[in-house]
C-alpha cells in the first residue's frame, strides 16, 4: 500500500474507531510504528488530531468530518494538498479554491 492510500486508511480507521493507538494503526497497515508517526505528522497539517499520552494513550480526530459535509474523499484531499507543493503559486491557489469549495471540514 502506498503512503497516500495508507494515510486515507488511517483517517478512515480513526473515523470508524474514534480512538486508536499508533501500534494498532501500524498493525492494521502492516508498517512500523515510526512510519505511522510520520504519517500522523503529515496528516496533522490537514486534520485536527488529538492525542492522549501515557499507557493506553491514543489518537483521535477532533471535530471529525461528517459524511454529508465531505464532498471530496480523504484521499483526494491528501493528493490535492501534496500537489500544491509541486505547482506554481497560481496553480496552488486554484487547487486551494477547489479544496475550499468542496471540503467543508475545517481545523
Biopython code that builds the backbone (N, CA, C, O; Angstrom):
import numpy as np
from Bio.PDB.StructureBuilder import StructureBuilder

atoms = [
    (1, "UNK", "N", (0.854, -1.171, 0.000)),
    (1, "UNK", "CA", (0.000, 0.000, 0.000)),
    (1, "UNK", "C", (0.901, 1.235, 0.000)),
    (1, "UNK", "O", (1.820, 1.337, 0.812)),
    (2, "UNK", "N", (0.635, 2.173, -0.912)),
    (2, "UNK", "CA", (1.450, 3.383, -0.942)),
    (2, "UNK", "C", (1.023, 4.334, 0.181)),
    (2, "UNK", "O", (-0.009, 4.132, 0.821)),
    (3, "UNK", "N", (1.827, 5.365, 0.408)),
    (3, "UNK", "CA", (1.598, 6.238, 1.562)),
    (3, "UNK", "C", (0.278, 6.996, 1.464)),
    (3, "UNK", "O", (-0.347, 7.264, 2.490)),
    (4, "UNK", "N", (-0.163, 7.351, 0.249)),
    (4, "UNK", "CA", (-1.425, 8.074, 0.111)),
    (4, "UNK", "C", (-2.604, 7.203, 0.535)),
    (4, "UNK", "O", (-3.481, 7.650, 1.274)),
    (5, "UNK", "N", (-2.617, 5.966, 0.068)),
    (5, "UNK", "CA", (-3.687, 5.051, 0.449)),
    (5, "UNK", "C", (-3.625, 4.764, 1.941)),
    (5, "UNK", "O", (-4.658, 4.710, 2.609)),
    (6, "UNK", "N", (-2.414, 4.578, 2.468)),
    (6, "UNK", "CA", (-2.259, 4.287, 3.888)),
    (6, "UNK", "C", (-2.791, 5.444, 4.727)),
    (6, "UNK", "O", (-3.477, 5.219, 5.725)),
    (7, "UNK", "N", (-2.488, 6.660, 4.340)),
    (7, "UNK", "CA", (-2.967, 7.812, 5.107)),
    (7, "UNK", "C", (-4.480, 7.942, 5.034)),
    (7, "UNK", "O", (-5.122, 8.313, 6.017)),
    (8, "UNK", "N", (-5.047, 7.642, 3.882)),
    (8, "UNK", "CA", (-6.509, 7.639, 3.769)),
    (8, "UNK", "C", (-7.103, 6.552, 4.670)),
    (8, "UNK", "O", (-8.130, 6.769, 5.314)),
    (9, "UNK", "N", (-6.460, 5.391, 4.713)),
    (9, "UNK", "CA", (-6.918, 4.292, 5.571)),
    (9, "UNK", "C", (-6.818, 4.704, 7.041)),
    (9, "UNK", "O", (-7.716, 4.404, 7.827)),
    (10, "UNK", "N", (-5.748, 5.379, 7.413)),
    (10, "UNK", "CA", (-5.573, 5.829, 8.798)),
    (10, "UNK", "C", (-6.737, 6.729, 9.213)),
    (10, "UNK", "O", (-7.309, 6.546, 10.287)),
    (11, "UNK", "N", (-7.086, 7.686, 8.379)),
    (11, "UNK", "CA", (-8.191, 8.596, 8.710)),
    (11, "UNK", "C", (-9.504, 7.827, 8.777)),
    (11, "UNK", "O", (-10.316, 8.065, 9.671)),
    (12, "UNK", "N", (-9.718, 6.912, 7.847)),
    (12, "UNK", "CA", (-10.953, 6.115, 7.879)),
    (12, "UNK", "C", (-11.037, 5.304, 9.169)),
    (12, "UNK", "O", (-12.100, 5.213, 9.782)),
    (13, "UNK", "N", (-9.919, 4.718, 9.578)),
    (13, "UNK", "CA", (-9.890, 3.949, 10.827)),
    (13, "UNK", "C", (-10.198, 4.865, 12.008)),
    (13, "UNK", "O", (-10.954, 4.493, 12.905)),
    (14, "UNK", "N", (-9.615, 6.055, 12.009)),
    (14, "UNK", "CA", (-9.847, 6.990, 13.111)),
    (14, "UNK", "C", (-11.309, 7.429, 13.165)),
    (14, "UNK", "O", (-11.854, 7.633, 14.250)),
    (15, "UNK", "N", (-11.936, 7.573, 12.019)),
    (15, "UNK", "CA", (-13.356, 7.935, 11.988)),
    (15, "UNK", "C", (-14.191, 6.777, 12.524)),
    (15, "UNK", "O", (-15.103, 6.981, 13.325)),
    (16, "UNK", "N", (-13.878, 5.564, 12.082)),
    (16, "UNK", "CA", (-14.656, 4.390, 12.485)),
    (16, "UNK", "C", (-14.459, 4.026, 13.959)),
    (16, "UNK", "O", (-15.429, 3.786, 14.678)),
    (17, "UNK", "N", (-13.196, 3.987, 14.404)),
    (17, "UNK", "CA", (-12.903, 3.520, 15.769)),
    (17, "UNK", "C", (-12.961, 4.633, 16.808)),
    (17, "UNK", "O", (-13.001, 4.358, 18.008)),
    (18, "UNK", "N", (-12.966, 5.864, 16.367)),
    (18, "UNK", "CA", (-12.959, 7.057, 17.231)),
    (18, "UNK", "C", (-11.613, 7.295, 17.909)),
    (18, "UNK", "O", (-11.109, 8.418, 17.875)),
    (19, "UNK", "N", (-11.019, 6.278, 18.519)),
    (19, "UNK", "CA", (-9.724, 6.393, 19.201)),
    (19, "UNK", "C", (-8.893, 5.170, 18.855)),
    (19, "UNK", "O", (-9.390, 4.043, 18.879)),
    (20, "UNK", "N", (-7.626, 5.396, 18.534)),
    (20, "UNK", "CA", (-6.771, 4.284, 18.111)),
    (20, "UNK", "C", (-5.327, 4.582, 18.483)),
    (20, "UNK", "O", (-4.888, 5.731, 18.433)),
    (21, "UNK", "N", (-4.590, 3.540, 18.856)),
    (21, "UNK", "CA", (-3.179, 3.720, 19.200)),
    (21, "UNK", "C", (-2.322, 3.632, 17.940)),
    (21, "UNK", "O", (-2.755, 3.106, 16.915)),
    (22, "UNK", "N", (-1.111, 4.149, 18.033)),
    (22, "UNK", "CA", (-0.182, 4.057, 16.913)),
    (22, "UNK", "C", (0.149, 2.595, 16.611)),
    (22, "UNK", "O", (0.293, 2.205, 15.452)),
    (23, "UNK", "N", (0.268, 1.802, 17.663)),
    (23, "UNK", "CA", (0.570, 0.385, 17.489)),
    (23, "UNK", "C", (-0.557, -0.313, 16.730)),
    (23, "UNK", "O", (-0.291, -1.120, 15.839)),
    (24, "UNK", "N", (-1.806, -0.014, 17.069)),
    (24, "UNK", "CA", (-2.938, -0.601, 16.352)),
    (24, "UNK", "C", (-2.902, -0.214, 14.875)),
    (24, "UNK", "O", (-3.094, -1.056, 13.997)),
    (25, "UNK", "N", (-2.652, 1.069, 14.613)),
    (25, "UNK", "CA", (-2.581, 1.535, 13.232)),
    (25, "UNK", "C", (-1.456, 0.842, 12.477)),
    (25, "UNK", "O", (-1.625, 0.447, 11.324)),
    (26, "UNK", "N", (-0.312, 0.696, 13.129)),
    (26, "UNK", "CA", (0.828, 0.036, 12.492)),
    (26, "UNK", "C", (0.476, -1.404, 12.126)),
    (26, "UNK", "O", (0.796, -1.869, 11.032)),
    (27, "UNK", "N", (-0.182, -2.104, 13.045)),
    (27, "UNK", "CA", (-0.566, -3.491, 12.777)),
    (27, "UNK", "C", (-1.599, -3.570, 11.661)),
    (27, "UNK", "O", (-1.501, -4.435, 10.791)),
    (28, "UNK", "N", (-2.583, -2.681, 11.674)),
    (28, "UNK", "CA", (-3.624, -2.693, 10.650)),
    (28, "UNK", "C", (-3.088, -2.332, 9.269)),
    (28, "UNK", "O", (-3.598, -2.810, 8.255)),
    (29, "UNK", "N", (-2.055, -1.484, 9.232)),
    (29, "UNK", "CA", (-1.475, -1.045, 7.954)),
    (29, "UNK", "C", (-0.246, -1.860, 7.560)),
    (29, "UNK", "O", (0.307, -1.680, 6.475)),
    (30, "UNK", "N", (0.175, -2.756, 8.449)),
    (30, "UNK", "CA", (1.336, -3.609, 8.195)),
    (30, "UNK", "C", (2.614, -2.804, 7.935)),
    (30, "UNK", "O", (3.369, -3.075, 7.001)),
    (31, "UNK", "N", (2.827, -1.794, 8.807)),
    (31, "UNK", "CA", (4.037, -0.965, 8.742)),
    (31, "UNK", "C", (4.542, -0.765, 10.166)),
    (31, "UNK", "O", (3.918, -1.225, 11.122)),
    (32, "UNK", "N", (5.660, -0.086, 10.302)),
    (32, "UNK", "CA", (6.216, 0.170, 11.633)),
    (32, "UNK", "C", (5.486, 1.322, 12.325)),
    (32, "UNK", "O", (4.818, 2.133, 11.683)),
    (33, "UNK", "N", (5.632, 1.372, 13.634)),
    (33, "UNK", "CA", (5.060, 2.473, 14.403)),
    (33, "UNK", "C", (5.682, 3.790, 13.954)),
    (33, "UNK", "O", (4.995, 4.809, 13.891)),
    (34, "UNK", "N", (6.975, 3.777, 13.641)),
    (34, "UNK", "CA", (7.645, 5.005, 13.177)),
    (34, "UNK", "C", (7.021, 5.505, 11.874)),
    (34, "UNK", "O", (6.869, 6.713, 11.689)),
    (35, "UNK", "N", (6.663, 4.602, 10.979)),
    (35, "UNK", "CA", (6.008, 5.014, 9.731)),
    (35, "UNK", "C", (4.675, 5.683, 10.047)),
    (35, "UNK", "O", (4.333, 6.701, 9.444)),
    (36, "UNK", "N", (3.934, 5.126, 10.974)),
    (36, "UNK", "CA", (2.654, 5.715, 11.378)),
    (36, "UNK", "C", (2.882, 7.083, 12.013)),
    (36, "UNK", "O", (2.101, 8.008, 11.789)),
    (37, "UNK", "N", (3.946, 7.218, 12.803)),
    (37, "UNK", "CA", (4.253, 8.524, 13.397)),
    (37, "UNK", "C", (4.499, 9.564, 12.312)),
    (37, "UNK", "O", (4.013, 10.691, 12.410)),
    (38, "UNK", "N", (5.248, 9.196, 11.281)),
    (38, "UNK", "CA", (5.496, 10.130, 10.168)),
    (38, "UNK", "C", (4.186, 10.465, 9.449)),
    (38, "UNK", "O", (3.945, 11.615, 9.083)),
    (39, "UNK", "N", (3.350, 9.449, 9.252)),
    (39, "UNK", "CA", (2.052, 9.695, 8.621)),
    (39, "UNK", "C", (1.221, 10.663, 9.456)),
    (39, "UNK", "O", (0.593, 11.572, 8.914)),
    (40, "UNK", "N", (1.218, 10.471, 10.766)),
    (40, "UNK", "CA", (0.438, 11.339, 11.644)),
    (40, "UNK", "C", (0.962, 12.781, 11.597)),
    (40, "UNK", "O", (0.181, 13.730, 11.657)),
    (41, "UNK", "N", (2.280, 12.937, 11.490)),
    (41, "UNK", "CA", (2.852, 14.278, 11.370)),
    (41, "UNK", "C", (2.320, 14.964, 10.111)),
    (41, "UNK", "O", (1.950, 16.137, 10.150)),
    (42, "UNK", "N", (2.284, 14.242, 9.011)),
    (42, "UNK", "CA", (1.774, 14.799, 7.753)),
    (42, "UNK", "C", (0.273, 15.058, 7.836)),
    (42, "UNK", "O", (-0.202, 16.111, 7.410)),
    (43, "UNK", "N", (-0.472, 14.103, 8.382)),
    (43, "UNK", "CA", (-1.923, 14.247, 8.478)),
    (43, "UNK", "C", (-2.327, 15.386, 9.410)),
    (43, "UNK", "O", (-3.405, 15.961, 9.262)),
    (44, "UNK", "N", (-1.468, 15.708, 10.360)),
    (44, "UNK", "CA", (-1.765, 16.795, 11.295)),
    (44, "UNK", "C", (-1.861, 18.143, 10.600)),
    (44, "UNK", "O", (-2.470, 19.072, 11.129)),
    (45, "UNK", "N", (-1.265, 18.258, 9.420)),
    (45, "UNK", "CA", (-1.383, 19.518, 8.689)),
    (45, "UNK", "C", (-2.736, 19.626, 7.978)),
    (45, "UNK", "O", (-3.125, 20.713, 7.550)),
    (46, "UNK", "N", (-3.449, 18.512, 7.851)),
    (46, "UNK", "CA", (-4.750, 18.502, 7.182)),
    (46, "UNK", "C", (-5.917, 18.337, 8.148)),
    (46, "UNK", "O", (-7.024, 18.806, 7.882)),
    (47, "UNK", "N", (-5.668, 17.674, 9.258)),
    (47, "UNK", "CA", (-6.716, 17.340, 10.210)),
    (47, "UNK", "C", (-6.298, 17.743, 11.612)),
    (47, "UNK", "O", (-5.115, 17.737, 11.950)),
    (48, "UNK", "N", (-7.282, 18.092, 12.417)),
    (48, "UNK", "CA", (-7.022, 18.348, 13.830)),
    (48, "UNK", "C", (-7.016, 16.991, 14.522)),
    (48, "UNK", "O", (-8.063, 16.366, 14.688)),
    (49, "UNK", "N", (-5.827, 16.539, 14.927)),
    (49, "UNK", "CA", (-5.673, 15.223, 15.540)),
    (49, "UNK", "C", (-5.253, 15.406, 16.992)),
    (49, "UNK", "O", (-4.251, 16.058, 17.285)),
    (50, "UNK", "N", (-6.026, 14.827, 17.885)),
    (50, "UNK", "CA", (-5.714, 14.887, 19.299)),
    (50, "UNK", "C", (-4.979, 13.634, 19.726)),
    (50, "UNK", "O", (-5.047, 12.604, 19.056)),
    (51, "UNK", "N", (-4.279, 13.724, 20.841)),
    (51, "UNK", "CA", (-3.537, 12.570, 21.347)),
    (51, "UNK", "C", (-3.607, 12.555, 22.868)),
    (51, "UNK", "O", (-3.498, 13.588, 23.528)),
    (52, "UNK", "N", (-3.792, 11.355, 23.402)),
    (52, "UNK", "CA", (-3.717, 11.131, 24.845)),
    (52, "UNK", "C", (-2.441, 10.350, 25.098)),
    (52, "UNK", "O", (-2.254, 9.270, 24.537)),
    (53, "UNK", "N", (-1.570, 10.876, 25.929)),
    (53, "UNK", "CA", (-0.298, 10.201, 26.176)),
    (53, "UNK", "C", (-0.420, 9.237, 27.344)),
    (53, "UNK", "O", (-1.440, 9.187, 28.031)),
    (54, "UNK", "N", (0.638, 8.479, 27.548)),
    (54, "UNK", "CA", (0.678, 7.536, 28.649)),
    (54, "UNK", "C", (0.219, 6.151, 28.243)),
    (54, "UNK", "O", (-0.099, 5.903, 27.080)),
    (55, "UNK", "N", (0.188, 5.251, 29.214)),
    (55, "UNK", "CA", (-0.211, 3.874, 28.963)),
    (55, "UNK", "C", (-1.640, 3.849, 28.428)),
    (55, "UNK", "O", (-2.548, 4.410, 29.042)),
    (56, "UNK", "N", (-1.832, 3.213, 27.309)),
    (56, "UNK", "CA", (-3.153, 3.151, 26.697)),
    (56, "UNK", "C", (-3.528, 4.412, 25.954)),
    (56, "UNK", "O", (-4.680, 4.575, 25.550)),
    (57, "UNK", "N", (-2.565, 5.317, 25.766)),
    (57, "UNK", "CA", (-2.835, 6.558, 25.046)),
    (57, "UNK", "C", (-3.267, 6.284, 23.622)),
    (57, "UNK", "O", (-2.958, 5.234, 23.059)),
    (58, "UNK", "N", (-3.973, 7.218, 23.050)),
    (58, "UNK", "CA", (-4.481, 7.002, 21.707)),
    (58, "UNK", "C", (-4.537, 8.321, 20.939)),
    (58, "UNK", "O", (-4.306, 9.397, 21.490)),
    (59, "UNK", "N", (-4.846, 8.203, 19.671)),
    (59, "UNK", "CA", (-5.029, 9.353, 18.792)),
    (59, "UNK", "C", (-6.475, 9.377, 18.328)),
    (59, "UNK", "O", (-7.124, 8.337, 18.219)),
    (60, "UNK", "N", (-6.966, 10.571, 18.058)),
    (60, "UNK", "CA", (-8.361, 10.718, 17.641)),
    (60, "UNK", "C", (-8.507, 11.998, 16.829)),
    (60, "UNK", "O", (-7.681, 12.906, 16.921)),
    (61, "UNK", "N", (-9.570, 12.055, 16.035)),
    (61, "UNK", "CA", (-9.866, 13.252, 15.272)),
    (61, "UNK", "C", (-10.675, 14.198, 16.142)),
    (61, "UNK", "O", (-11.617, 13.785, 16.818)),
    (62, "UNK", "N", (-10.301, 15.463, 16.117)),
    (62, "UNK", "CA", (-11.061, 16.492, 16.806)),
    (62, "UNK", "C", (-12.033, 17.058, 15.775)),
    (62, "UNK", "O", (-11.623, 17.429, 14.675)),
    (63, "UNK", "N", (-13.299, 17.124, 16.119)),
    (63, "UNK", "CA", (-14.315, 17.612, 15.178)),
    (63, "UNK", "C", (-14.258, 16.841, 13.863)),
    (63, "UNK", "O", (-14.043, 17.422, 12.800)),
    (64, "UNK", "N", (-14.451, 15.536, 13.948)),
    (64, "UNK", "CA", (-14.347, 14.712, 12.750)),
    (64, "UNK", "C", (-15.339, 15.155, 11.689)),
    (64, "UNK", "O", (-16.418, 15.650, 12.016)),
    (65, "UNK", "N", (-14.983, 14.983, 10.417)),
    (65, "UNK", "CA", (-15.866, 15.426, 9.332)),
    (65, "UNK", "C", (-17.107, 14.554, 9.263)),
    (65, "UNK", "O", (-17.056, 13.354, 9.535)),
    (66, "UNK", "N", (-18.210, 15.164, 8.899)),
    (66, "UNK", "CA", (-19.425, 14.371, 8.699)),
    (66, "UNK", "C", (-19.483, 13.944, 7.236)),
    (66, "UNK", "O", (-18.957, 14.628, 6.358)),
    (67, "UNK", "N", (-20.113, 12.835, 6.991)),
    (67, "UNK", "CA", (-20.206, 12.317, 5.624)),
    (67, "UNK", "C", (-20.973, 13.284, 4.728)),
    (67, "UNK", "O", (-20.656, 13.409, 3.545)),
    (68, "UNK", "N", (-21.980, 13.971, 5.276)),
    (68, "UNK", "CA", (-22.769, 14.902, 4.473)),
    (68, "UNK", "C", (-21.951, 16.108, 4.028)),
    (68, "UNK", "O", (-22.143, 16.614, 2.922)),
    (69, "UNK", "N", (-21.043, 16.571, 4.880)),
    (69, "UNK", "CA", (-20.261, 17.765, 4.583)),
    (69, "UNK", "C", (-19.097, 17.482, 3.644)),
    (69, "UNK", "O", (-18.637, 18.383, 2.944)),
    (70, "UNK", "N", (-18.626, 16.269, 3.619)),
    (70, "UNK", "CA", (-17.431, 15.927, 2.853)),
    (70, "UNK", "C", (-17.786, 15.633, 1.408)),
    (70, "UNK", "O", (-18.401, 14.609, 1.107)),
    (71, "UNK", "N", (-17.401, 16.523, 0.523)),
    (71, "UNK", "CA", (-17.666, 16.310, -0.888)),
    (71, "UNK", "C", (-16.437, 15.783, -1.606)),
    (71, "UNK", "O", (-16.548, 15.236, -2.703)),
    (72, "UNK", "N", (-15.279, 15.937, -1.009)),
    (72, "UNK", "CA", (-14.045, 15.334, -1.508)),
    (72, "UNK", "C", (-13.765, 14.116, -0.641)),
    (72, "UNK", "O", (-14.090, 14.103, 0.546)),
    (73, "UNK", "N", (-13.167, 13.104, -1.230)),
    (73, "UNK", "CA", (-12.744, 11.988, -0.404)),
    (73, "UNK", "C", (-11.475, 12.396, 0.332)),
    (73, "UNK", "O", (-10.799, 13.346, -0.061)),
    (74, "UNK", "N", (-11.164, 11.687, 1.377)),
    (74, "UNK", "CA", (-9.952, 11.962, 2.138)),
    (74, "UNK", "C", (-8.732, 11.806, 1.241)),
    (74, "UNK", "O", (-7.811, 12.621, 1.293)),
    (75, "UNK", "N", (-8.723, 10.756, 0.416)),
    (75, "UNK", "CA", (-7.595, 10.521, -0.482)),
    (75, "UNK", "C", (-7.443, 11.684, -1.473)),
    (75, "UNK", "O", (-6.326, 12.121, -1.749)),
    (76, "UNK", "N", (-8.558, 12.180, -2.004)),
    (76, "UNK", "CA", (-8.493, 13.322, -2.924)),
    (76, "UNK", "C", (-7.916, 14.551, -2.227)),
    (76, "UNK", "O", (-7.104, 15.275, -2.803)),
    (77, "UNK", "N", (-8.335, 14.780, -0.994)),
    (77, "UNK", "CA", (-7.823, 15.920, -0.243)),
    (77, "UNK", "C", (-6.317, 15.823, -0.037)),
    (77, "UNK", "O", (-5.593, 16.800, -0.228)),
    (78, "UNK", "N", (-5.853, 14.650, 0.350)),
    (78, "UNK", "CA", (-4.420, 14.450, 0.579)),
    (78, "UNK", "C", (-3.638, 14.691, -0.714)),
    (78, "UNK", "O", (-2.618, 15.379, -0.705)),
    (79, "UNK", "N", (-4.115, 14.128, -1.817)),
    (79, "UNK", "CA", (-3.427, 14.288, -3.101)),
    (79, "UNK", "C", (-3.409, 15.754, -3.518)),
    (79, "UNK", "O", (-2.387, 16.240, -4.003)),
    (80, "UNK", "N", (-4.509, 16.462, -3.340)),
    (80, "UNK", "CA", (-4.548, 17.880, -3.706)),
    (80, "UNK", "C", (-3.562, 18.699, -2.882)),
    (80, "UNK", "O", (-2.863, 19.556, -3.424)),
    (81, "UNK", "N", (-3.501, 18.444, -1.585)),
    (81, "UNK", "CA", (-2.534, 19.167, -0.748)),
    (81, "UNK", "C", (-1.096, 18.854, -1.164)),
    (81, "UNK", "O", (-0.248, 19.745, -1.194)),
    (82, "UNK", "N", (-0.831, 17.610, -1.478)),
    (82, "UNK", "CA", (0.526, 17.245, -1.905)),
    (82, "UNK", "C", (0.851, 17.842, -3.259)),
    (82, "UNK", "O", (2.000, 18.204, -3.514)),
    (83, "UNK", "N", (-0.138, 17.953, -4.134)),
    (83, "UNK", "CA", (0.081, 18.541, -5.452)),
    (83, "UNK", "C", (0.458, 20.020, -5.332)),
    (83, "UNK", "O", (1.224, 20.535, -6.147)),
    (84, "UNK", "N", (-0.074, 20.697, -4.325)),
    (84, "UNK", "CA", (0.232, 22.117, -4.126)),
    (84, "UNK", "C", (1.724, 22.367, -3.936)),
    (84, "UNK", "O", (2.214, 23.459, -4.222)),
    (85, "UNK", "N", (2.436, 21.367, -3.459)),
    (85, "UNK", "CA", (3.868, 21.518, -3.220)),
    (85, "UNK", "C", (4.694, 21.470, -4.506)),
    (85, "UNK", "O", (5.882, 21.792, -4.496)),
    (86, "UNK", "N", (4.065, 21.068, -5.613)),
    (86, "UNK", "CA", (4.823, 20.843, -6.848)),
    (86, "UNK", "C", (4.311, 21.659, -8.033)),
    (86, "UNK", "O", (4.617, 21.338, -9.182)),
    (87, "UNK", "N", (3.545, 22.698, -7.768)),
    (87, "UNK", "CA", (2.993, 23.525, -8.849)),
    (87, "UNK", "C", (3.328, 24.987, -8.588)),
    (87, "UNK", "O", (3.866, 25.340, -7.538)),
    (88, "UNK", "N", (3.004, 25.819, -9.550)),
    (88, "UNK", "CA", (3.248, 27.252, -9.378)),
    (88, "UNK", "C", (2.323, 27.802, -8.291)),
    (88, "UNK", "O", (1.356, 27.153, -7.893)),
    (89, "UNK", "N", (2.634, 28.992, -7.828)),
    (89, "UNK", "CA", (1.817, 29.622, -6.791)),
    (89, "UNK", "C", (0.386, 29.846, -7.282)),
    (89, "UNK", "O", (-0.571, 29.657, -6.531)),
    (90, "UNK", "N", (0.250, 30.245, -8.535)),
    (90, "UNK", "CA", (-1.087, 30.460, -9.107)),
    (90, "UNK", "C", (-1.885, 29.148, -9.170)),
    (90, "UNK", "O", (-3.073, 29.121, -8.848)),
    (91, "UNK", "N", (-1.224, 28.070, -9.587)),
    (91, "UNK", "CA", (-1.892, 26.773, -9.635)),
    (91, "UNK", "C", (-2.267, 26.298, -8.237)),
    (91, "UNK", "O", (-3.330, 25.708, -8.043)),
    (92, "UNK", "N", (-1.399, 26.552, -7.268)),
    (92, "UNK", "CA", (-1.691, 26.174, -5.887)),
    (92, "UNK", "C", (-2.922, 26.918, -5.370)),
    (92, "UNK", "O", (-3.720, 26.361, -4.616)),
    (93, "UNK", "N", (-3.070, 28.177, -5.779)),
    (93, "UNK", "CA", (-4.242, 28.952, -5.373)),
    (93, "UNK", "C", (-5.517, 28.356, -5.970)),
    (93, "UNK", "O", (-6.557, 28.327, -5.312)),
    (94, "UNK", "N", (-5.438, 27.886, -7.205)),
    (94, "UNK", "CA", (-6.598, 27.257, -7.839)),
    (94, "UNK", "C", (-6.950, 25.955, -7.109)),
    (94, "UNK", "O", (-8.118, 25.687, -6.828)),
    (95, "UNK", "N", (-5.932, 25.159, -6.811)),
    (95, "UNK", "CA", (-6.167, 23.904, -6.080)),
    (95, "UNK", "C", (-6.782, 24.207, -4.722)),
    (95, "UNK", "O", (-7.723, 23.532, -4.303)),
    (96, "UNK", "N", (-6.262, 25.212, -4.032)),
    (96, "UNK", "CA", (-6.806, 25.571, -2.719)),
    (96, "UNK", "C", (-8.252, 26.026, -2.835)),
    (96, "UNK", "O", (-9.055, 25.750, -1.943)),
    (97, "UNK", "N", (-8.604, 26.722, -3.921)),
    (97, "UNK", "CA", (-10.002, 27.147, -4.096)),
    (97, "UNK", "C", (-10.924, 25.946, -4.290)),
    (97, "UNK", "O", (-12.070, 25.962, -3.842)),
    (98, "UNK", "N", (-10.426, 24.904, -4.957)),
    (98, "UNK", "CA", (-11.207, 23.667, -5.113)),
    (98, "UNK", "C", (-11.409, 23.021, -3.742)),
    (98, "UNK", "O", (-12.512, 22.593, -3.403)),
    (99, "UNK", "N", (-10.339, 22.957, -2.966)),
    (99, "UNK", "CA", (-10.440, 22.388, -1.617)),
    (99, "UNK", "C", (-11.444, 23.186, -0.791)),
    (99, "UNK", "O", (-12.299, 22.607, -0.121)),
    (100, "UNK", "N", (-11.343, 24.512, -0.838)),
    (100, "UNK", "CA", (-12.250, 25.352, -0.062)),
    (100, "UNK", "C", (-13.707, 25.154, -0.475)),
    (100, "UNK", "O", (-14.611, 25.218, 0.359)),
    (101, "UNK", "N", (-13.925, 24.917, -1.758)),
    (101, "UNK", "CA", (-15.288, 24.768, -2.262)),
    (101, "UNK", "C", (-15.885, 23.399, -1.938)),
    (101, "UNK", "O", (-17.075, 23.291, -1.643)),
    (102, "UNK", "N", (-15.066, 22.368, -1.993)),
    (102, "UNK", "CA", (-15.609, 21.014, -1.890)),
    (102, "UNK", "C", (-15.231, 20.253, -0.628)),
    (102, "UNK", "O", (-15.635, 19.101, -0.467)),
    (103, "UNK", "N", (-14.475, 20.859, 0.264)),
    (103, "UNK", "CA", (-14.121, 20.195, 1.527)),
    (103, "UNK", "C", (-14.570, 21.115, 2.646)),
    (103, "UNK", "O", (-13.963, 22.163, 2.868)),
    (104, "UNK", "N", (-15.621, 20.740, 3.350)),
    (104, "UNK", "CA", (-16.210, 21.613, 4.365)),
    (104, "UNK", "C", (-15.651, 21.427, 5.759)),
    (104, "UNK", "O", (-15.948, 22.231, 6.643)),
    (105, "UNK", "N", (-14.848, 20.391, 5.990)),
    (105, "UNK", "CA", (-14.263, 20.160, 7.303)),
    (105, "UNK", "C", (-13.169, 21.184, 7.545)),
    (105, "UNK", "O", (-12.272, 21.333, 6.716)),
    (106, "UNK", "N", (-13.225, 21.877, 8.639)),
    (106, "UNK", "CA", (-12.223, 22.898, 8.952)),
    (106, "UNK", "C", (-11.534, 22.563, 10.260)),
    (106, "UNK", "O", (-12.147, 22.013, 11.174)),
    (107, "UNK", "N", (-10.267, 22.894, 10.341)),
    (107, "UNK", "CA", (-9.484, 22.652, 11.556)),
    (107, "UNK", "C", (-9.859, 23.668, 12.608)),
    (107, "UNK", "O", (-9.315, 23.644, 13.712)),
]
sb = StructureBuilder()
sb.init_structure("model")
sb.init_model(0)
sb.init_chain("A")
sb.init_seg("    ")
for serial, (resi, resn, name, xyz) in enumerate(atoms, 1):
    if name == "N":
        sb.init_residue(resn, " ", resi, " ")
    sb.init_atom(name, np.array(xyz, "f"), 0.0, 1.0, " ", f" {name:<3s}", serial, name[0])
structure = sb.get_structure()
